[in-house]
Amino acid sequence: MPHYSMYLPQLQGGTIRTNIFIPKLCWPGWREQGRLQQSDETPMVWEMLLYLYVLYSPDWHYRSTMPTFLFLYGAAFAVAHSLVRFRIGFKVHYIVLCLLCVPRMYKYYIQTKDVAAKRLAKLYVATIFLGTLCWLFDRIFCKKLSHWYMNPQGHAWWHVLMGFNSYFANAFLMFCRAQQLGWKPQVVHLFGFPYVKIQKPKKRE
């Protein structure tokens, strides 16, 4: 909205008509921002539901119940989020989902003997910690940072770090799941970047 109020007086000759046109121009922008926010937040929830399935499914006795419930939960959240913009509610909801994953992630961490796999878990924790700091720094000092000659773009760094965070989480869970299935996973590196290589045992004919 400050951007509109800065440029519109030049287009309209600085008359009072600028105050009439601002809501009309801002309204599509607000709606578009809501869609973009939803397209960012809804997959984050789906990702955490997938983690919950991978982490808890080995001990779940009714195998069809858990994926069905998580699928319906994710679909219901997507529909609700398309109709209602969750602000603090989304953050609380996401934190709760993360906390539900922590106990089982820690259990897998202490059970894993592979040093490289444990490093993936440490990178996961480090990226989410640094990403949260960047987000909080940008959120709290946004007005001051906007006047700096060079904005550190804390929110942009949050997205970058959370992208790496998702990758490290997926890689660690892939390693743990492959170990459970007896597939002999191994953490290897390509240009210094870690990924999980899995060797499935050959089926006996």
PyMOL commands that place a pseudoatom at each C-alpha (Angstrom):
pseudoatom trace, name=CA, resn=MET, resi=1, chain=A, elem=C, hetatm=0, pos=[0.000, 0.000, 0.000]
pseudoatom trace, name=CA, resn=PRO, resi=2, chain=A, elem=C, hetatm=0, pos=[2.829, 2.545, 0.618]
pseudoatom trace, name=CA, resn=HIS, resi=3, chain=A, elem=C, hetatm=0, pos=[4.027, 1.864, -2.924]
pseudoatom trace, name=CA, resn=TYR, resi=4, chain=A, elem=C, hetatm=0, pos=[0.629, 2.742, -4.376]
pseudoatom trace, name=CA, resn=SER, resi=5, chain=A, elem=C, hetatm=0, pos=[0.311, 5.911, -2.327]
pseudoatom trace, name=CA, resn=MET, resi=6, chain=A, elem=C, hetatm=0, pos=[3.772, 7.028, -3.481]
pseudoatom trace, name=CA, resn=TYR, resi=7, chain=A, elem=C, hetatm=0, pos=[3.204, 6.647, -7.224]
pseudoatom trace, name=CA, resn=LEU, resi=8, chain=A, elem=C, hetatm=0, pos=[-0.502, 7.377, -7.670]
pseudoatom trace, name=CA, resn=PRO, resi=9, chain=A, elem=C, hetatm=0, pos=[-0.341, 11.129, -6.913]
pseudoatom trace, name=CA, resn=GLN, resi=10, chain=A, elem=C, hetatm=0, pos=[1.956, 11.519, -9.916]
pseudoatom trace, name=CA, resn=LEU, resi=11, chain=A, elem=C, hetatm=0, pos=[-0.462, 9.644, -12.158]
pseudoatom trace, name=CA, resn=GLN, resi=12, chain=A, elem=C, hetatm=0, pos=[-3.547, 11.469, -10.949]
pseudoatom trace, name=CA, resn=GLY, resi=13, chain=A, elem=C, hetatm=0, pos=[-2.048, 14.914, -10.587]
pseudoatom trace, name=CA, resn=GLY, resi=14, chain=A, elem=C, hetatm=0, pos=[-1.965, 14.749, -6.799]
pseudoatom trace, name=CA, resn=THR, resi=15, chain=A, elem=C, hetatm=0, pos=[-5.725, 15.148, -6.447]
pseudoatom trace, name=CA, resn=ILE, resi=16, chain=A, elem=C, hetatm=0, pos=[-8.053, 13.565, -3.900]
pseudoatom trace, name=CA, resn=ARG, resi=17, chain=A, elem=C, hetatm=0, pos=[-8.956, 10.911, -6.466]
pseudoatom trace, name=CA, resn=THR, resi=18, chain=A, elem=C, hetatm=0, pos=[-5.864, 8.962, -5.425]
pseudoatom trace, name=CA, resn=ASN, resi=19, chain=A, elem=C, hetatm=0, pos=[-7.562, 7.965, -2.186]
pseudoatom trace, name=CA, resn=ILE, resi=20, chain=A, elem=C, hetatm=0, pos=[-10.423, 6.441, -4.158]
pseudoatom trace, name=CA, resn=PHE, resi=21, chain=A, elem=C, hetatm=0, pos=[-8.259, 4.388, -6.487]
pseudoatom trace, name=CA, resn=ILE, resi=22, chain=A, elem=C, hetatm=0, pos=[-5.922, 2.951, -3.839]
pseudoatom trace, name=CA, resn=PRO, resi=23, chain=A, elem=C, hetatm=0, pos=[-8.369, 0.346, -2.442]
pseudoatom trace, name=CA, resn=LYS, resi=24, chain=A, elem=C, hetatm=0, pos=[-9.332, -0.753, -5.967]
pseudoatom trace, name=CA, resn=LEU, resi=25, chain=A, elem=C, hetatm=0, pos=[-5.715, -1.337, -6.916]
pseudoatom trace, name=CA, resn=CYS, resi=26, chain=A, elem=C, hetatm=0, pos=[-4.671, -2.851, -3.614]
pseudoatom trace, name=CA, resn=TRP, resi=27, chain=A, elem=C, hetatm=0, pos=[-7.521, -5.355, -3.382]
pseudoatom trace, name=CA, resn=PRO, resi=28, chain=A, elem=C, hetatm=0, pos=[-6.276, -7.616, -6.220]
pseudoatom trace, name=CA, resn=GLY, resi=29, chain=A, elem=C, hetatm=0, pos=[-2.786, -7.346, -4.749]
pseudoatom trace, name=CA, resn=TRP, resi=30, chain=A, elem=C, hetatm=0, pos=[-4.026, -8.481, -1.356]
pseudoatom trace, name=CA, resn=ARG, resi=31, chain=A, elem=C, hetatm=0, pos=[-5.855, -11.415, -2.912]
pseudoatom trace, name=CA, resn=GLU, resi=32, chain=A, elem=C, hetatm=0, pos=[-2.805, -12.373, -4.953]
pseudoatom trace, name=CA, resn=GLN, resi=33, chain=A, elem=C, hetatm=0, pos=[-0.607, -12.142, -1.861]
pseudoatom trace, name=CA, resn=GLY, resi=34, chain=A, elem=C, hetatm=0, pos=[-3.013, -14.462, -0.053]
pseudoatom trace, name=CA, resn=ARG, resi=35, chain=A, elem=C, hetatm=0, pos=[-2.786, -17.019, -2.857]
pseudoatom trace, name=CA, resn=LEU, resi=36, chain=A, elem=C, hetatm=0, pos=[1.004, -16.847, -2.864]
pseudoatom trace, name=CA, resn=GLN, resi=37, chain=A, elem=C, hetatm=0, pos=[1.068, -17.233, 0.912]
pseudoatom trace, name=CA, resn=GLN, resi=38, chain=A, elem=C, hetatm=0, pos=[-1.211, -20.246, 0.685]
pseudoatom trace, name=CA, resn=SER, resi=39, chain=A, elem=C, hetatm=0, pos=[0.919, -21.850, -2.043]
pseudoatom trace, name=CA, resn=ASP, resi=40, chain=A, elem=C, hetatm=0, pos=[3.883, -21.485, 0.302]
pseudoatom trace, name=CA, resn=GLU, resi=41, chain=A, elem=C, hetatm=0, pos=[2.266, -22.585, 3.558]
pseudoatom trace, name=CA, resn=THR, resi=42, chain=A, elem=C, hetatm=0, pos=[0.052, -25.492, 2.464]
pseudoatom trace, name=CA, resn=PRO, resi=43, chain=A, elem=C, hetatm=0, pos=[2.962, -27.582, 1.067]
pseudoatom trace, name=CA, resn=MET, resi=44, chain=A, elem=C, hetatm=0, pos=[4.826, -26.952, 4.330]
pseudoatom trace, name=CA, resn=VAL, resi=45, chain=A, elem=C, hetatm=0, pos=[1.994, -28.667, 6.210]
pseudoatom trace, name=CA, resn=TRP, resi=46, chain=A, elem=C, hetatm=0, pos=[1.844, -31.499, 3.671]
pseudoatom trace, name=CA, resn=GLU, resi=47, chain=A, elem=C, hetatm=0, pos=[5.572, -32.013, 4.124]
pseudoatom trace, name=CA, resn=MET, resi=48, chain=A, elem=C, hetatm=0, pos=[5.207, -32.355, 7.895]
pseudoatom trace, name=CA, resn=LEU, resi=49, chain=A, elem=C, hetatm=0, pos=[2.344, -34.842, 7.451]
pseudoatom trace, name=CA, resn=LEU, resi=50, chain=A, elem=C, hetatm=0, pos=[4.613, -36.889, 5.203]
pseudoatom trace, name=CA, resn=TYR, resi=51, chain=A, elem=C, hetatm=0, pos=[7.315, -36.815, 7.884]
pseudoatom trace, name=CA, resn=LEU, resi=52, chain=A, elem=C, hetatm=0, pos=[4.805, -38.005, 10.473]
pseudoatom trace, name=CA, resn=TYR, resi=53, chain=A, elem=C, hetatm=0, pos=[3.906, -40.930, 8.234]
pseudoatom trace, name=CA, resn=VAL, resi=54, chain=A, elem=C, hetatm=0, pos=[7.530, -41.940, 7.633]
pseudoatom trace, name=CA, resn=LEU, resi=55, chain=A, elem=C, hetatm=0, pos=[8.443, -41.569, 11.303]
pseudoatom trace, name=CA, resn=TYR, resi=56, chain=A, elem=C, hetatm=0, pos=[5.491, -43.342, 12.899]
pseudoatom trace, name=CA, resn=SER, resi=57, chain=A, elem=C, hetatm=0, pos=[4.259, -45.797, 10.257]
pseudoatom trace, name=CA, resn=PRO, resi=58, chain=A, elem=C, hetatm=0, pos=[6.703, -48.617, 11.224]
pseudoatom trace, name=CA, resn=ASP, resi=59, chain=A, elem=C, hetatm=0, pos=[4.994, -48.924, 14.619]
pseudoatom trace, name=CA, resn=TRP, resi=60, chain=A, elem=C, hetatm=0, pos=[1.442, -48.362, 13.374]
pseudoatom trace, name=CA, resn=HIS, resi=61, chain=A, elem=C, hetatm=0, pos=[-0.604, -51.565, 13.518]
pseudoatom trace, name=CA, resn=TYR, resi=62, chain=A, elem=C, hetatm=0, pos=[-3.436, -50.466, 11.209]
pseudoatom trace, name=CA, resn=ARG, resi=63, chain=A, elem=C, hetatm=0, pos=[-1.491, -49.646, 8.055]
pseudoatom trace, name=CA, resn=SER, resi=64, chain=A, elem=C, hetatm=0, pos=[-4.362, -48.256, 5.971]
pseudoatom trace, name=CA, resn=THR, resi=65, chain=A, elem=C, hetatm=0, pos=[-5.759, -46.033, 8.730]
pseudoatom trace, name=CA, resn=MET, resi=66, chain=A, elem=C, hetatm=0, pos=[-2.791, -43.697, 9.169]
pseudoatom trace, name=CA, resn=PRO, resi=67, chain=A, elem=C, hetatm=0, pos=[-2.189, -42.718, 5.513]
pseudoatom trace, name=CA, resn=THR, resi=68, chain=A, elem=C, hetatm=0, pos=[-5.935, -42.299, 4.968]
pseudoatom trace, name=CA, resn=PHE, resi=69, chain=A, elem=C, hetatm=0, pos=[-6.246, -40.001, 7.975]
pseudoatom trace, name=CA, resn=LEU, resi=70, chain=A, elem=C, hetatm=0, pos=[-3.188, -37.947, 7.008]
pseudoatom trace, name=CA, resn=PHE, resi=71, chain=A, elem=C, hetatm=0, pos=[-4.433, -37.614, 3.418]
pseudoatom trace, name=CA, resn=LEU, resi=72, chain=A, elem=C, hetatm=0, pos=[-7.864, -36.411, 4.530]
pseudoatom trace, name=CA, resn=TYR, resi=73, chain=A, elem=C, hetatm=0, pos=[-6.273, -34.071, 7.076]
pseudoatom trace, name=CA, resn=GLY, resi=74, chain=A, elem=C, hetatm=0, pos=[-4.008, -32.544, 4.432]
pseudoatom trace, name=CA, resn=ALA, resi=75, chain=A, elem=C, hetatm=0, pos=[-6.893, -32.132, 1.973]
pseudoatom trace, name=CA, resn=ALA, resi=76, chain=A, elem=C, hetatm=0, pos=[-9.126, -30.541, 4.625]
pseudoatom trace, name=CA, resn=PHE, resi=77, chain=A, elem=C, hetatm=0, pos=[-6.362, -28.128, 5.615]
pseudoatom trace, name=CA, resn=ALA, resi=78, chain=A, elem=C, hetatm=0, pos=[-5.800, -27.125, 1.984]
pseudoatom trace, name=CA, resn=VAL, resi=79, chain=A, elem=C, hetatm=0, pos=[-9.505, -26.376, 1.497]
pseudoatom trace, name=CA, resn=ALA, resi=80, chain=A, elem=C, hetatm=0, pos=[-9.769, -24.462, 4.775]
pseudoatom trace, name=CA, resn=HIS, resi=81, chain=A, elem=C, hetatm=0, pos=[-6.597, -22.512, 4.026]
pseudoatom trace, name=CA, resn=SER, resi=82, chain=A, elem=C, hetatm=0, pos=[-7.945, -21.504, 0.608]
pseudoatom trace, name=CA, resn=LEU, resi=83, chain=A, elem=C, hetatm=0, pos=[-11.010, -20.002, 2.282]
pseudoatom trace, name=CA, resn=VAL, resi=84, chain=A, elem=C, hetatm=0, pos=[-9.499, -18.546, 5.455]
pseudoatom trace, name=CA, resn=ARG, resi=85, chain=A, elem=C, hetatm=0, pos=[-6.125, -16.860, 5.858]
pseudoatom trace, name=CA, resn=PHE, resi=86, chain=A, elem=C, hetatm=0, pos=[-4.459, -18.304, 8.938]
pseudoatom trace, name=CA, resn=ARG, resi=87, chain=A, elem=C, hetatm=0, pos=[-1.923, -15.953, 10.462]
pseudoatom trace, name=CA, resn=ILE, resi=88, chain=A, elem=C, hetatm=0, pos=[-0.740, -16.863, 13.959]
pseudoatom trace, name=CA, resn=GLY, resi=89, chain=A, elem=C, hetatm=0, pos=[-2.889, -19.992, 13.698]
pseudoatom trace, name=CA, resn=PHE, resi=90, chain=A, elem=C, hetatm=0, pos=[-0.761, -21.390, 10.884]
pseudoatom trace, name=CA, resn=LYS, resi=91, chain=A, elem=C, hetatm=0, pos=[2.458, -20.755, 12.806]
pseudoatom trace, name=CA, resn=VAL, resi=92, chain=A, elem=C, hetatm=0, pos=[1.122, -22.500, 15.917]
pseudoatom trace, name=CA, resn=HIS, resi=93, chain=A, elem=C, hetatm=0, pos=[-0.192, -25.381, 13.814]
pseudoatom trace, name=CA, resn=TYR, resi=94, chain=A, elem=C, hetatm=0, pos=[3.144, -25.806, 12.023]
pseudoatom trace, name=CA, resn=ILE, resi=95, chain=A, elem=C, hetatm=0, pos=[5.113, -25.695, 15.289]
pseudoatom trace, name=CA, resn=VAL, resi=96, chain=A, elem=C, hetatm=0, pos=[2.864, -28.400, 16.781]
pseudoatom trace, name=CA, resn=LEU, resi=97, chain=A, elem=C, hetatm=0, pos=[3.463, -30.643, 13.756]
pseudoatom trace, name=CA, resn=CYS, resi=98, chain=A, elem=C, hetatm=0, pos=[7.218, -30.076, 14.077]
pseudoatom trace, name=CA, resn=LEU, resi=99, chain=A, elem=C, hetatm=0, pos=[7.140, -30.926, 17.780]
pseudoatom trace, name=CA, resn=LEU, resi=100, chain=A, elem=C, hetatm=0, pos=[5.284, -34.166, 17.039]
pseudoatom trace, name=CA, resn=CYS, resi=101, chain=A, elem=C, hetatm=0, pos=[8.189, -35.191, 14.803]
pseudoatom trace, name=CA, resn=VAL, resi=102, chain=A, elem=C, hetatm=0, pos=[10.946, -34.335, 17.289]
pseudoatom trace, name=CA, resn=PRO, resi=103, chain=A, elem=C, hetatm=0, pos=[10.724, -37.387, 19.637]
pseudoatom trace, name=CA, resn=ARG, resi=104, chain=A, elem=C, hetatm=0, pos=[10.882, -39.940, 16.820]
pseudoatom trace, name=CA, resn=MET, resi=105, chain=A, elem=C, hetatm=0, pos=[13.567, -37.987, 14.945]
pseudoatom trace, name=CA, resn=TYR, resi=106, chain=A, elem=C, hetatm=0, pos=[15.676, -38.011, 18.104]
pseudoatom trace, name=CA, resn=LYS, resi=107, chain=A, elem=C, hetatm=0, pos=[15.075, -41.734, 18.523]
pseudoatom trace, name=CA, resn=TYR, resi=108, chain=A, elem=C, hetatm=0, pos=[16.305, -42.384, 14.981]
pseudoatom trace, name=CA, resn=TYR, resi=109, chain=A, elem=C, hetatm=0, pos=[19.272, -40.094, 15.579]
pseudoatom trace, name=CA, resn=ILE, resi=110, chain=A, elem=C, hetatm=0, pos=[20.515, -41.962, 18.643]
pseudoatom trace, name=CA, resn=GLN, resi=111, chain=A, elem=C, hetatm=0, pos=[19.884, -45.345, 16.995]
pseudoatom trace, name=CA, resn=THR, resi=112, chain=A, elem=C, hetatm=0, pos=[21.850, -44.424, 13.867]
pseudoatom trace, name=CA, resn=LYS, resi=113, chain=A, elem=C, hetatm=0, pos=[25.534, -45.316, 14.096]
pseudoatom trace, name=CA, resn=ASP, resi=114, chain=A, elem=C, hetatm=0, pos=[26.534, -43.817, 10.751]
pseudoatom trace, name=CA, resn=VAL, resi=115, chain=A, elem=C, hetatm=0, pos=[28.443, -40.558, 11.318]
pseudoatom trace, name=CA, resn=ALA, resi=116, chain=A, elem=C, hetatm=0, pos=[27.530, -39.087, 7.920]
pseudoatom trace, name=CA, resn=ALA, resi=117, chain=A, elem=C, hetatm=0, pos=[23.825, -39.750, 8.505]
pseudoatom trace, name=CA, resn=LYS, resi=118, chain=A, elem=C, hetatm=0, pos=[24.010, -38.050, 11.890]
pseudoatom trace, name=CA, resn=ARG, resi=119, chain=A, elem=C, hetatm=0, pos=[25.619, -35.082, 10.152]
pseudoatom trace, name=CA, resn=LEU, resi=120, chain=A, elem=C, hetatm=0, pos=[22.493, -34.815, 7.972]
pseudoatom trace, name=CA, resn=ALA, resi=121, chain=A, elem=C, hetatm=0, pos=[20.366, -34.573, 11.113]
pseudoatom trace, name=CA, resn=LYS, resi=122, chain=A, elem=C, hetatm=0, pos=[22.668, -31.886, 12.525]
pseudoatom trace, name=CA, resn=LEU, resi=123, chain=A, elem=C, hetatm=0, pos=[22.437, -29.911, 9.277]
pseudoatom trace, name=CA, resn=TYR, resi=124, chain=A, elem=C, hetatm=0, pos=[18.648, -30.206, 9.514]
pseudoatom trace, name=CA, resn=VAL, resi=125, chain=A, elem=C, hetatm=0, pos=[18.655, -28.678, 13.000]
pseudoatom trace, name=CA, resn=ALA, resi=126, chain=A, elem=C, hetatm=0, pos=[21.194, -25.995, 12.036]
pseudoatom trace, name=CA, resn=THR, resi=127, chain=A, elem=C, hetatm=0, pos=[19.263, -24.822, 8.967]
pseudoatom trace, name=CA, resn=ILE, resi=128, chain=A, elem=C, hetatm=0, pos=[15.915, -24.599, 10.757]
pseudoatom trace, name=CA, resn=PHE, resi=129, chain=A, elem=C, hetatm=0, pos=[17.575, -22.717, 13.633]
pseudoatom trace, name=CA, resn=LEU, resi=130, chain=A, elem=C, hetatm=0, pos=[19.329, -20.220, 11.345]
pseudoatom trace, name=CA, resn=GLY, resi=131, chain=A, elem=C, hetatm=0, pos=[16.227, -19.880, 9.173]
pseudoatom trace, name=CA, resn=THR, resi=132, chain=A, elem=C, hetatm=0, pos=[14.083, -19.088, 12.203]
pseudoatom trace, name=CA, resn=LEU, resi=133, chain=A, elem=C, hetatm=0, pos=[16.603, -16.470, 13.339]
pseudoatom trace, name=CA, resn=CYS, resi=134, chain=A, elem=C, hetatm=0, pos=[16.523, -14.831, 9.895]
pseudoatom trace, name=CA, resn=TRP, resi=135, chain=A, elem=C, hetatm=0, pos=[12.728, -14.837, 9.905]
pseudoatom trace, name=CA, resn=LEU, resi=136, chain=A, elem=C, hetatm=0, pos=[12.505, -13.333, 13.409]
pseudoatom trace, name=CA, resn=PHE, resi=137, chain=A, elem=C, hetatm=0, pos=[15.185, -10.736, 12.638]
pseudoatom trace, name=CA, resn=ASP, resi=138, chain=A, elem=C, hetatm=0, pos=[13.329, -9.643, 9.511]
pseudoatom trace, name=CA, resn=ARG, resi=139, chain=A, elem=C, hetatm=0, pos=[9.971, -9.716, 11.283]
pseudoatom trace, name=CA, resn=ILE, resi=140, chain=A, elem=C, hetatm=0, pos=[11.068, -7.627, 14.276]
pseudoatom trace, name=CA, resn=PHE, resi=141, chain=A, elem=C, hetatm=0, pos=[13.344, -5.128, 12.536]
pseudoatom trace, name=CA, resn=CYS, resi=142, chain=A, elem=C, hetatm=0, pos=[11.554, -4.908, 9.177]
pseudoatom trace, name=CA, resn=LYS, resi=143, chain=A, elem=C, hetatm=0, pos=[10.938, -1.139, 9.291]
pseudoatom trace, name=CA, resn=LYS, resi=144, chain=A, elem=C, hetatm=0, pos=[14.518, -0.357, 10.267]
pseudoatom trace, name=CA, resn=LEU, resi=145, chain=A, elem=C, hetatm=0, pos=[15.999, -2.735, 7.702]
pseudoatom trace, name=CA, resn=SER, resi=146, chain=A, elem=C, hetatm=0, pos=[13.961, -1.190, 4.890]
pseudoatom trace, name=CA, resn=HIS, resi=147, chain=A, elem=C, hetatm=0, pos=[15.917, 2.071, 5.352]
pseudoatom trace, name=CA, resn=TRP, resi=148, chain=A, elem=C, hetatm=0, pos=[19.328, 0.417, 5.130]
pseudoatom trace, name=CA, resn=TYR, resi=149, chain=A, elem=C, hetatm=0, pos=[21.402, 0.948, 2.003]
pseudoatom trace, name=CA, resn=MET, resi=150, chain=A, elem=C, hetatm=0, pos=[21.559, -2.841, 1.578]
pseudoatom trace, name=CA, resn=ASN, resi=151, chain=A, elem=C, hetatm=0, pos=[18.689, -4.885, 2.998]
pseudoatom trace, name=CA, resn=PRO, resi=152, chain=A, elem=C, hetatm=0, pos=[19.902, -8.277, 4.343]
pseudoatom trace, name=CA, resn=GLN, resi=153, chain=A, elem=C, hetatm=0, pos=[16.630, -9.855, 3.117]
pseudoatom trace, name=CA, resn=GLY, resi=154, chain=A, elem=C, hetatm=0, pos=[16.044, -12.031, 6.174]
pseudoatom trace, name=CA, resn=HIS, resi=155, chain=A, elem=C, hetatm=0, pos=[12.765, -13.420, 4.838]
pseudoatom trace, name=CA, resn=ALA, resi=156, chain=A, elem=C, hetatm=0, pos=[14.419, -14.477, 1.582]
pseudoatom trace, name=CA, resn=TRP, resi=157, chain=A, elem=C, hetatm=0, pos=[17.166, -16.251, 3.529]
pseudoatom trace, name=CA, resn=TRP, resi=158, chain=A, elem=C, hetatm=0, pos=[14.439, -17.976, 5.535]
pseudoatom trace, name=CA, resn=HIS, resi=159, chain=A, elem=C, hetatm=0, pos=[13.115, -19.519, 2.309]
pseudoatom trace, name=CA, resn=VAL, resi=160, chain=A, elem=C, hetatm=0, pos=[16.594, -20.540, 1.143]
pseudoatom trace, name=CA, resn=LEU, resi=161, chain=A, elem=C, hetatm=0, pos=[17.514, -22.146, 4.463]
pseudoatom trace, name=CA, resn=MET, resi=162, chain=A, elem=C, hetatm=0, pos=[14.156, -23.901, 4.776]
pseudoatom trace, name=CA, resn=GLY, resi=163, chain=A, elem=C, hetatm=0, pos=[14.675, -25.347, 1.303]
pseudoatom trace, name=CA, resn=PHE, resi=164, chain=A, elem=C, hetatm=0, pos=[17.952, -26.894, 2.469]
pseudoatom trace, name=CA, resn=ASN, resi=165, chain=A, elem=C, hetatm=0, pos=[16.212, -27.875, 5.703]
pseudoatom trace, name=CA, resn=SER, resi=166, chain=A, elem=C, hetatm=0, pos=[13.602, -29.883, 3.811]
pseudoatom trace, name=CA, resn=TYR, resi=167, chain=A, elem=C, hetatm=0, pos=[16.309, -31.576, 1.755]
pseudoatom trace, name=CA, resn=PHE, resi=168, chain=A, elem=C, hetatm=0, pos=[18.364, -32.618, 4.792]
pseudoatom trace, name=CA, resn=ALA, resi=169, chain=A, elem=C, hetatm=0, pos=[15.251, -33.862, 6.585]
pseudoatom trace, name=CA, resn=ASN, resi=170, chain=A, elem=C, hetatm=0, pos=[14.199, -35.947, 3.576]
pseudoatom trace, name=CA, resn=ALA, resi=171, chain=A, elem=C, hetatm=0, pos=[17.712, -37.344, 3.175]
pseudoatom trace, name=CA, resn=PHE, resi=172, chain=A, elem=C, hetatm=0, pos=[17.975, -38.336, 6.843]
pseudoatom trace, name=CA, resn=LEU, resi=173, chain=A, elem=C, hetatm=0, pos=[14.536, -39.955, 6.848]
pseudoatom trace, name=CA, resn=MET, resi=174, chain=A, elem=C, hetatm=0, pos=[15.382, -41.776, 3.620]
pseudoatom trace, name=CA, resn=PHE, resi=175, chain=A, elem=C, hetatm=0, pos=[18.513, -43.164, 5.265]
pseudoatom trace, name=CA, resn=CYS, resi=176, chain=A, elem=C, hetatm=0, pos=[16.615, -44.284, 8.374]
pseudoatom trace, name=CA, resn=ARG, resi=177, chain=A, elem=C, hetatm=0, pos=[13.780, -45.851, 6.374]
pseudoatom trace, name=CA, resn=ALA, resi=178, chain=A, elem=C, hetatm=0, pos=[16.209, -47.697, 4.115]
pseudoatom trace, name=CA, resn=GLN, resi=179, chain=A, elem=C, hetatm=0, pos=[18.002, -49.021, 7.195]
pseudoatom trace, name=CA, resn=GLN, resi=180, chain=A, elem=C, hetatm=0, pos=[14.714, -50.314, 8.580]
pseudoatom trace, name=CA, resn=LEU, resi=181, chain=A, elem=C, hetatm=0, pos=[14.073, -52.175, 5.326]
pseudoatom trace, name=CA, resn=GLY, resi=182, chain=A, elem=C, hetatm=0, pos=[17.603, -53.595, 5.243]
pseudoatom trace, name=CA, resn=TRP, resi=183, chain=A, elem=C, hetatm=0, pos=[18.583, -51.782, 2.041]
pseudoatom trace, name=CA, resn=LYS, resi=184, chain=A, elem=C, hetatm=0, pos=[22.121, -50.763, 3.129]
pseudoatom trace, name=CA, resn=PRO, resi=185, chain=A, elem=C, hetatm=0, pos=[21.949, -46.971, 2.648]
pseudoatom trace, name=CA, resn=GLN, resi=186, chain=A, elem=C, hetatm=0, pos=[25.099, -44.907, 2.352]
pseudoatom trace, name=CA, resn=VAL, resi=187, chain=A, elem=C, hetatm=0, pos=[25.664, -41.138, 2.485]
pseudoatom trace, name=CA, resn=VAL, resi=188, chain=A, elem=C, hetatm=0, pos=[27.847, -40.070, -0.443]
pseudoatom trace, name=CA, resn=HIS, resi=189, chain=A, elem=C, hetatm=0, pos=[28.756, -36.655, -1.830]
pseudoatom trace, name=CA, resn=LEU, resi=190, chain=A, elem=C, hetatm=0, pos=[28.505, -35.024, -5.233]
pseudoatom trace, name=CA, resn=PHE, resi=191, chain=A, elem=C, hetatm=0, pos=[30.641, -31.867, -5.465]
pseudoatom trace, name=CA, resn=GLY, resi=192, chain=A, elem=C, hetatm=0, pos=[30.621, -31.805, -1.670]
pseudoatom trace, name=CA, resn=PHE, resi=193, chain=A, elem=C, hetatm=0, pos=[26.821, -32.034, -1.428]
pseudoatom trace, name=CA, resn=PRO, resi=194, chain=A, elem=C, hetatm=0, pos=[25.488, -35.054, 0.519]
pseudoatom trace, name=CA, resn=TYR, resi=195, chain=A, elem=C, hetatm=0, pos=[22.875, -37.445, -0.776]
pseudoatom trace, name=CA, resn=VAL, resi=196, chain=A, elem=C, hetatm=0, pos=[21.754, -40.958, 0.103]
pseudoatom trace, name=CA, resn=LYS, resi=197, chain=A, elem=C, hetatm=0, pos=[22.706, -43.888, -2.103]
pseudoatom trace, name=CA, resn=ILE, resi=198, chain=A, elem=C, hetatm=0, pos=[20.704, -47.059, -1.547]
pseudoatom trace, name=CA, resn=GLN, resi=199, chain=A, elem=C, hetatm=0, pos=[21.658, -50.581, -2.531]
pseudoatom trace, name=CA, resn=LYS, resi=200, chain=A, elem=C, hetatm=0, pos=[18.672, -52.883, -2.411]
pseudoatom trace, name=CA, resn=PRO, resi=201, chain=A, elem=C, hetatm=0, pos=[19.473, -56.549, -1.805]
pseudoatom trace, name=CA, resn=LYS, resi=202, chain=A, elem=C, hetatm=0, pos=[18.979, -58.751, -4.822]
pseudoatom trace, name=CA, resn=LYS, resi=203, chain=A, elem=C, hetatm=0, pos=[15.910, -60.937, -4.726]
pseudoatom trace, name=CA, resn=ARG, resi=204, chain=A, elem=C, hetatm=0, pos=[16.607, -64.628, -4.587]
pseudoatom trace, name=CA, resn=GLU, resi=205, chain=A, elem=C, hetatm=0, pos=[14.992, -66.557, -7.372]
for i in range(1, 205): cmd.bond("trace and resi %d" % i, "trace and resi %d" % (i + 1))
show_as sticks, trace
zoom trace
